[in-house]
Amino acid sequence: MNPFEMVVLIVAIVMFAGVMRSRYGYTRHGRVEVDPKEQAENLRLRDEVKELKERIQVLERITVEKENSLSKQIEELRDR
């Protein structure tokens, strides 16, 4: 094995270990524990964001419907 291949292999191993460590929540000092309060807050915020997205979709639908009905009314007036 030449030195270039060895360097590439070492870099690949280090990168793989870093990805696995971050994926499973480990740091140099051990496993990172998530505070239950923070986890509950995250869930609450996710639910709130989901509700807000649903509201935005409703508002967008209402806006599009109003635009369509308004343009139809304008066209009807032009046809008279």
C-alpha positions as CSV (number, residue, x, y, z in Angstrom):
1,M,0.0,0.0,0.0
2,N,1.5,3.3,-1.0
3,P,1.4,6.4,1.3
4,F,-1.3,8.1,-0.8
5,E,-3.7,5.2,-0.4
6,M,-2.9,5.1,3.4
7,V,-3.7,8.8,3.8
8,V,-7.0,8.4,1.9
9,L,-7.9,5.3,4.0
10,I,-7.2,7.2,7.2
11,V,-9.3,10.2,6.1
12,A,-12.2,8.0,5.1
13,I,-12.1,6.1,8.5
14,V,-12.0,9.4,10.4
15,M,-14.9,10.8,8.4
16,F,-17.0,7.7,8.8
17,A,-16.4,7.7,12.6
18,G,-17.4,11.4,12.8
19,V,-20.6,10.8,10.9
20,M,-21.5,7.8,13.1
21,R,-20.7,9.8,16.3
22,S,-22.9,12.7,15.3
23,R,-25.7,10.4,14.1
24,Y,-25.9,8.6,17.4
25,G,-25.4,11.6,19.6
26,Y,-21.9,11.0,21.0
27,T,-19.3,13.6,21.8
28,R,-15.8,13.3,23.1
29,H,-17.1,13.3,26.6
30,G,-19.7,10.6,26.1
31,R,-23.3,10.3,25.0
32,V,-25.3,13.6,24.9
33,E,-28.6,13.3,26.8
34,V,-31.5,15.4,25.7
35,D,-33.3,17.2,28.6
36,P,-36.9,16.1,28.8
37,K,-38.0,19.7,29.1
38,E,-36.2,20.6,25.9
39,Q,-37.7,17.6,24.1
40,A,-41.2,18.6,25.2
41,E,-40.6,22.1,24.1
42,N,-39.4,20.8,20.7
43,L,-42.5,18.7,20.3
44,R,-44.7,21.7,21.2
45,L,-42.9,23.9,18.7
46,R,-43.2,21.3,16.0
47,D,-46.9,21.1,16.6
48,E,-47.2,24.8,16.5
49,V,-45.3,25.1,13.2
50,K,-47.5,22.3,11.7
51,E,-50.7,24.3,12.8
52,L,-49.3,27.5,11.3
53,K,-48.5,25.8,8.0
54,E,-52.1,24.5,7.8
55,R,-53.4,28.0,8.5
56,I,-51.2,29.4,5.7
57,Q,-52.5,26.8,3.3
58,V,-56.1,27.8,4.1
59,L,-55.3,31.5,3.7
60,E,-53.6,30.8,0.4
61,R,-56.6,28.8,-0.8
62,I,-59.0,31.6,0.2
63,T,-56.8,34.2,-1.5
64,V,-56.7,32.2,-4.8
65,E,-60.4,31.6,-4.7
66,K,-61.1,35.3,-4.2
67,E,-58.8,36.2,-7.1
68,N,-60.5,33.7,-9.4
69,S,-64.0,34.9,-8.4
70,L,-62.9,38.5,-8.8
71,S,-61.5,38.0,-12.2
72,K,-64.6,36.1,-13.3
73,Q,-66.8,39.0,-12.1
74,I,-64.6,41.5,-14.0
75,E,-64.9,39.4,-17.1
76,E,-68.7,39.2,-16.7
77,L,-68.8,43.0,-16.5
78,R,-66.7,43.4,-19.6
79,D,-69.0,41.1,-21.5
80,R,-72.1,43.2,-20.9
